[in-house]
């Protein structure tokens, strides 16, 4: 989880306390489409995984993204 938090803090310009499973475009001002794609790309590089287009489009919050990572065998 620490790596995910660091990436989220960097990309979305938030404090550690703001990084929760519920964080989403509705709760984070800098979570726009471009930053979201940068976030996904950074996660793919960090964990050596590839998100499908449907996974990328269907994720509603950080909790969804973490579930996709778990399903890909990422442990955190």
WOJOWO-V887956 format. One record per backbone hydrogen bond with DSSP energy under -1.0 kcal/mol. CO is the residue of the C=O (numbers start at 1). NH is the residue of the N-H. If there is no record, write none. Layout:
CO/NH + CO/NH
This chain:
1/5 + 2/6 + 3/7 + 4/8 + 5/9 + 6/10 + 7/11 + 8/12 + 15/18 + 16/19 + 18/20 + 20/23 + 21/63 + 23/62 + 24/27 + 24/28 + 28/31 + 30/32 + 32/36 + 33/37 + 34/38 + 35/39 + 36/40 + 37/41 + 38/42 + 39/43 + 40/44 + 41/45 + 42/46 + 43/47 + 44/48 + 44/49 + 52/56 + 53/57 + 54/58 + 55/59 + 61/65 + 62/66 + 63/67 + 64/68 + 65/69 + 66/70 + 67/71 + 68/72 + 69/74 + 70/73
